Amino acid sequence: MNLLTPRQQEILDYIRDFQDRYGYPPSRREVAGHFGIYPGSVQDHLKALIRKGHLKREPNRSRGLSLNPAPAPLRIVPRYGAVAAGRPRLVPEEAEDRVTLPADWARGEEVFLLRVQGESMAPTILSGDQVIVRRQEQVPEGAVGVFRVDNEVTLKRLYKEADNILLKGDNPVFTPLVIERQDHAGLGIIGQVIGIYRPVI
């Protein structure tokens, strides 16, 4: 949607408030009366709001204005190479490209996408899926995280068993990675998986 002038924004806010208060939109004359301007000027502003995608008008109705839903905020996040859902592997440090996602899918200070390769997280996460990862230093037990094991990276659920850490897939065919107490220093937590981005095309 195109940017609005200050007057267009004021009129749009007034229409939205009027609609919320009364359950129907204001007439052109009511808008003109509220702002103390000519109905012809109101008509010009309404046409601009329709052209810019904020309003739509139903013909042959005195109160035929209606609000288009506000677009959801977006966020651009980097997408990196494949992360292993299976045996750990290296992930390229440079982003392949960037992807635009709804902001509420990508909550957190640093969020990125990783392509998944392997079947150890099936059926929850499939090979070819892209996981949305929030960078953080801790992952709750049972949550899916991205882990660095001896400088290679893997996608697993984290569990604790006595003094050991288990990195376990959802696919029972795969054996969990057991990180014994003396090897904990070799385990790094890159972040927690907060979503799956699975384009249909």
C-alpha positions as CSV (number, residue, x, y, z in Angstrom):
1,M,0.0,0.0,0.0
2,N,1.2,3.5,-0.8
3,L,2.0,6.0,2.0
4,L,-0.8,8.3,3.1
5,T,-0.7,12.1,3.5
6,P,-1.4,13.4,7.0
7,R,-5.0,14.4,6.1
8,Q,-5.6,11.0,4.5
9,Q,-4.4,9.3,7.7
10,E,-6.6,11.4,9.8
11,I,-9.7,10.6,7.7
12,L,-8.8,6.9,7.7
13,D,-8.4,6.9,11.5
14,Y,-11.8,8.8,11.8
15,I,-13.6,6.2,9.6
16,R,-12.0,3.4,11.6
17,D,-13.0,4.9,15.0
18,F,-16.6,5.7,13.7
19,Q,-17.0,2.2,12.4
20,D,-15.8,0.7,15.8
21,R,-18.2,3.0,17.7
22,Y,-21.4,2.7,15.7
23,G,-20.9,-0.5,13.7
24,Y,-21.2,1.3,10.3
25,P,-19.1,3.8,8.4
26,P,-19.7,7.5,8.3
27,S,-21.2,9.3,5.4
28,R,-19.3,11.7,3.2
29,R,-21.2,14.6,4.8
30,E,-20.3,13.3,8.3
31,V,-16.6,13.2,7.4
32,A,-16.8,16.7,6.0
33,G,-18.6,18.0,9.1
34,H,-16.0,16.4,11.4
35,F,-13.1,18.0,9.7
36,G,-14.7,21.2,8.6
37,I,-14.0,20.7,4.9
38,Y,-16.1,20.6,1.8
39,P,-17.7,17.3,0.7
40,G,-15.9,17.5,-2.6
41,S,-12.5,17.6,-0.8
42,V,-13.7,14.5,1.3
43,Q,-14.5,12.7,-2.0
44,D,-11.0,13.4,-3.3
45,H,-9.5,11.9,-0.1
46,L,-11.8,8.9,-0.2
47,K,-10.8,8.2,-3.8
48,A,-7.2,8.3,-2.8
49,L,-7.7,6.0,0.2
50,I,-9.5,3.5,-2.2
51,R,-6.8,3.8,-4.8
52,K,-4.1,3.1,-2.1
53,G,-5.9,0.0,-0.9
54,H,-7.2,1.2,2.5
55,L,-10.9,1.5,1.7
56,K,-13.4,-0.1,-0.7
57,R,-16.8,1.3,-1.8
58,E,-19.9,-0.6,-2.6
59,P,-21.8,1.2,-5.4
60,N,-25.3,2.6,-4.9
61,R,-25.1,2.7,-1.1
62,S,-25.2,5.8,1.0
63,R,-22.8,4.3,3.5
64,G,-21.0,2.0,1.1
65,L,-17.5,2.5,2.5
66,S,-15.7,-0.3,4.2
67,L,-12.2,-0.8,5.6
68,N,-9.8,-3.2,4.0
69,P,-7.9,-5.2,6.7
70,A,-4.6,-3.6,7.6
71,P,-1.7,-5.5,6.1
72,A,0.2,-7.6,8.6
73,P,3.7,-6.3,9.4
74,L,6.5,-8.1,7.6
75,R,10.1,-8.9,8.5
76,I,13.0,-9.8,6.2
77,V,15.1,-12.7,7.6
78,P,18.2,-14.4,6.2
79,R,18.0,-18.0,4.9
80,Y,21.1,-20.2,5.3
81,G,22.0,-23.6,3.8
82,A,20.8,-27.0,5.0
83,V,20.9,-28.1,8.6
84,A,21.0,-31.8,9.2
85,A,18.1,-33.7,10.7
86,G,20.3,-36.7,11.1
87,R,24.1,-36.8,11.4
88,P,25.6,-33.3,12.1
89,R,27.0,-31.4,9.2
90,L,28.5,-28.1,8.3
91,V,26.2,-25.1,7.5
92,P,27.5,-22.2,5.3
93,E,28.2,-19.0,7.2
94,E,27.0,-16.8,4.4
95,A,23.2,-16.4,3.9
96,E,21.9,-17.8,0.6
97,D,19.3,-15.1,0.3
98,R,16.6,-13.3,2.3
99,V,12.9,-14.2,2.8
100,T,10.0,-12.0,3.8
101,L,7.9,-13.4,6.6
102,P,5.0,-12.1,8.7
103,A,6.5,-10.4,11.7
104,D,4.5,-12.6,14.2
105,W,6.2,-15.7,12.7
106,A,9.7,-14.2,13.3
107,R,9.6,-12.9,16.9
108,G,13.0,-12.3,18.5
109,E,16.0,-10.1,18.2
110,E,17.8,-12.4,15.7
111,V,15.7,-14.8,13.6
112,F,16.8,-16.8,10.5
113,L,15.7,-19.7,8.2
114,L,17.5,-23.0,7.8
115,R,16.7,-25.6,5.2
116,V,16.3,-29.1,6.6
117,Q,18.0,-32.1,5.2
118,G,17.4,-35.6,6.6
119,E,14.5,-37.6,8.1
120,S,15.4,-37.7,11.8
121,M,12.7,-35.1,12.8
122,A,9.9,-36.7,10.7
123,P,7.0,-36.6,10.8
124,T,7.2,-33.2,12.6
125,I,9.8,-31.6,10.4
126,L,10.4,-33.1,6.9
127,S,13.4,-33.1,4.7
128,G,13.1,-30.0,2.5
129,D,11.2,-27.9,5.1
130,Q,12.6,-24.6,6.3
131,V,12.7,-24.0,10.0
132,I,12.4,-20.6,11.6
133,V,15.1,-20.3,14.2
134,R,15.4,-17.7,17.0
135,R,19.0,-17.3,18.1
136,Q,19.3,-17.9,21.9
137,E,21.7,-19.5,24.3
138,Q,19.2,-21.9,26.1
139,V,16.6,-24.3,24.8
140,P,13.9,-25.7,27.0
141,E,13.9,-29.4,27.6
142,G,11.8,-31.1,24.9
143,A,12.0,-28.2,22.5
144,V,13.5,-28.4,19.0
145,G,16.8,-26.6,18.7
146,V,19.7,-26.1,16.4
147,F,22.9,-27.4,18.0
148,R,26.6,-27.2,17.2
149,V,28.4,-30.5,18.0
150,D,32.1,-30.4,17.5
151,N,31.8,-27.6,14.9
152,E,29.0,-29.3,13.0
153,V,25.3,-28.5,13.2
154,T,22.2,-30.6,13.8
155,L,18.5,-30.2,14.4
156,K,17.1,-32.2,17.3
157,R,15.1,-32.1,20.5
158,L,17.0,-31.5,23.7
159,Y,16.6,-33.8,26.7
160,K,18.6,-34.4,29.9
161,E,19.2,-37.8,31.4
162,A,21.3,-37.9,34.6
163,D,24.5,-36.1,33.7
164,N,24.1,-36.6,30.0
165,I,22.4,-34.4,27.3
166,L,20.4,-36.2,24.7
167,L,19.8,-34.7,21.2
168,K,16.9,-36.8,19.9
169,G,14.9,-36.8,16.7
170,D,11.1,-37.5,16.5
171,N,11.8,-40.4,14.1
172,P,12.4,-43.5,16.3
173,V,14.6,-45.1,13.6
174,F,17.4,-42.7,14.4
175,T,19.6,-43.2,17.5
176,P,19.9,-40.1,19.8
177,L,23.1,-38.3,20.1
178,V,24.4,-38.7,23.7
179,I,26.6,-35.9,25.0
180,E,28.3,-37.1,28.1
181,R,29.1,-34.8,31.0
182,Q,32.8,-34.5,30.1
183,D,31.9,-33.5,26.5
184,H,29.3,-30.8,27.4
185,A,31.8,-28.1,26.5
186,G,31.7,-29.3,22.9
187,L,28.0,-28.7,22.6
188,G,26.8,-25.2,21.5
189,I,23.2,-24.0,21.3
190,I,22.6,-21.9,18.2
191,G,18.9,-21.3,18.8
192,Q,15.4,-22.7,19.2
193,V,13.1,-23.6,16.3
194,I,9.9,-21.4,16.6
195,G,8.2,-22.4,13.4
196,I,8.2,-24.3,10.1
197,Y,8.1,-22.5,6.8
198,R,6.8,-24.9,4.2
199,P,6.0,-23.2,0.9
200,V,3.5,-25.1,-1.2
201,I,5.2,-24.2,-4.5
